[in-house]
Amino acid sequence: MSAVPHQGCDRAIAAAAGATVGTLGSESAKASASMPAVTPAAADHPRIVLATTILASSLAFIDGSVVNVGLPAIGRSLNADGGVLSWIINGYLLPLSALLLLGGAAGDRFGRRRILVLGVALFALASAWCALAPTATLLVAGRIVQGAGAALLMPNSLAILGTHFEGEARGRAIGIWAAVGAAAGAIGPLLGGWLVDVTGWRAIFFINLPLAAATIVLALRYLRADAPATPAAALDIAGAATASIGLAALTWGLTVTTSGAGLHWQSGLGIVVGVMLMLLFLRIEQRAGDSAMLPLSLFRSHSFSGLNLMTFLLYGALGALLLVLPFVLIEYDHYSASEAGAALLPLPVVIALASSTMGRLAGKLGPRLPLTAGPIIVAAGFMLAMRIGGGSYWTTTLPAMLVIAIGMAVAVAPLTTAVLSSVDAAHSGVASGFNSAVARAGGLFTTALLAAVLGAQGAALLDAFHVAALACAVTALASAGCAYRWIAA
């Protein structure tokens, strides 16, 4: 949403992978032409270092969105209802949300290149599993493993930029990473739609295999092995397990409640257990101190706390759009999968063109103004989205997409830079991992709440979509309020 973003601003691949490489090369060339301050690790091949981190993170963010446009085809092929379809999405988002914290901490402690390569390899194996899955249950299981791999690779791809570049070069590299990354997750539906129409939905998982292989080769060749930022120690397995089970219980309860069954004792129990386990997770982290996968000392920074609350709200709203809009266009307006994916194209194009500039502008103005204005613009776009359904694409869907894209472009790069700047360098992996986890958690909860939309048909589907668009507008406005209140000017 996927990454979001970020994933925290995150997402790069175009209608066949070759277009992505071309975009990446041109953007990297612009940045490296004026990179006066790079560390020795990046001095020899700054463009390739940047390209490798972008390609790695793009795997996670593309897969976070490419499946959305294939949901109708998957549902028909595997006889899956709305509740099961929501778990095909949340099966990926759940471990991604819970284990990103562990992935960032593992990179800090055992070396970021090592954990990056491990995550990419696991992601590739799980992609093959998903592509061959004969049932919806096995597909969800494969998506869970995919999410675990993404949780390892994503925070470390961004943290590697923080250790390979310095000063102005770091800001430019992060701006390009954010621009191409954010575009990748949104371009995913276009690529996915084309693959679904031409070869079937299984191709959206097979496409990950050559991209993952290229990432591993580049990482081993051009990313120098880094010394752990903190002494090697036992990972916070208790915290990771508690967070994972707590999020799973909470998500299951919300999904069942909104899928038509309503609130009953089982779903209510799931919600209560989930909340209790998340509170227990905070207690475990408090006792673990600095060895926790999420040191609670980070929240002494009001900016860090405000940035993450804003991220949860903004990326939750964006994740809802990327999930529900293609579904509505296919099921209600009878778009093909390719047409539904193409309908979202203005979003990545605008973000890719504008994010790098906004990253530099935010460096001069500070993060508060763009991080307040961006979500307000996004909210206006969601209000326009309430006109979608039955009308012309050019007068309904396109205006909404353009306005939402402009708002996200204003916020994406400043958000990522602000998060990394709000903590010390030793915790950059943990901070980026947590911010990415928060963004994915936003998508996780909105997906759980949208089970009713995925199960609706005809006029009921359109009505449910309009209610969801209004709720997303309110959520985006709330994220703007968080930025204005808690982020320093």
PyMOL commands that set and color helices and strands:
alter all, ss='L'
color gray80, all
select helices_A, chain A and resi 18-32+40-43+46-66+68-78+82-110+112-132+136-164+167-198+203-206+208-222+237-261+265-291+296-300+302-331+337-343+346-365+368-385+397-421+425-449+451-455+458-486
alter helices_A, ss='H'
color red, helices_A
deselect
rebuild
show_as cartoon
